[in-house]
Amino acid sequence: MIDVAIIGGGPAGSAAAIACARAGLGAMVFERRGPVDEAGDRDNTEPEESIGPDCVALLAELGIDCLRLSTPFAGVAVGNHLAIFGGVVALAGFHLHRSRLDQELHTAATRAGATVRLGVGAGGLESDGGMGFVLQSSIGPIAARQLIDASGRRSWLARRLGLQRNRRSPPLLAWRDVLRSPDAVTGAVARFTPRPDGWTWLADVSPGRVVRTRLAATRSAAGLGRAARPAAASTHAATWQVTRQLAGKNWFIAGEAAAALDPATGSGVSFALRSGLAAGRAAAAAATEPRQSSLIAALYDNALLSDFESAAATLAHHYRRLGIRVLDGQ
């Protein structure tokens, strides 16, 4: 029996594994995607996520050097307002290749003492007579004392426990493509352009190339719709949502499986790391003080929910101030 089974090998799952391993627990990460072939890596062509200095600092604590993985940028322009991060690398933001980040985090988790199993999917789940869980995986049953779900928006554990996934916005859609621009300069300020029906984010990722991300409510996405979204654009759901509840006896939910906003804040990776670390530390505390496991779960649930509610309220305020109306009709 392993101490902690972690479902999902993204930033939340890797951070949870690192926290568990550092606390002396045996942690195993199950990631359904197999190893990335560099030549066929769909994320290898251009960065597709942007992070701010707070996230850069978190990654540094985990031993991840963003400068090796990604393209720095100096700040963000919103209309006539310009926010500069700082003049040194430690205070820069970065445009990330997610697959490269995931690989580096897997290496960091393994270095900390966790086990990362790639290409292993999680299926059914059974209680093990109050001693933990039996996870049905593609390599057979796995017994674990505790579970951390970091499976992203597919919410693996919530679906098996029958938990509610509460929507906090109208359905939102984000899509991303790459533009050629002779004015694009590596390290330039990223540009956020608000519109009543959503927003556009432009990130200069290399000389002559810009990654464009757009967001709209699905009710307007069809109208902008097919004409505005190039055939080559990658599309994903960006609806605000939160799982209720986020922890219980011997289980914790982290990252986008716990809660998610749209990518406007650039805080998705940061929230994933923070919640993953918190879940790993909570699992370690519950292993040390099993009689306090219910209290530890309640404290984790309250802290993570408060984090999400605060971020959602702040983003809603900024949307109203900027005239972005995608939350109307919520």
Secondary structure, 3 states (H helix, E strand, C coil): CEEEEEECCCHHHHHHHHHHHHCCCCEEEEECCCCCCHHHCCCCCCCCEEECHHHHHHHHHCCCCHHHHEEEECEEEECCEEEECCCCHHHCEEEECHHHHHHHHHHHHHHHCCEEEECCCEEEEEECCCCCEEEEECCEEEEEEEEEECCHHHCHHHHHHCCEEEECCCCEEEEEEEEECCCCCCCCCEEEEEECCEEEEEEEEECCEEEEEEEEEHHHHHHHHHHHCCCCCEEEECCCEEEECCEECCEEECHHHCEECCHHHCCHHHHHHHHHHHHHHHHHHHHHCHHHHHHHHHHHHHHHHHHHHHHHHHHHHHHHHHCCCCCCCC
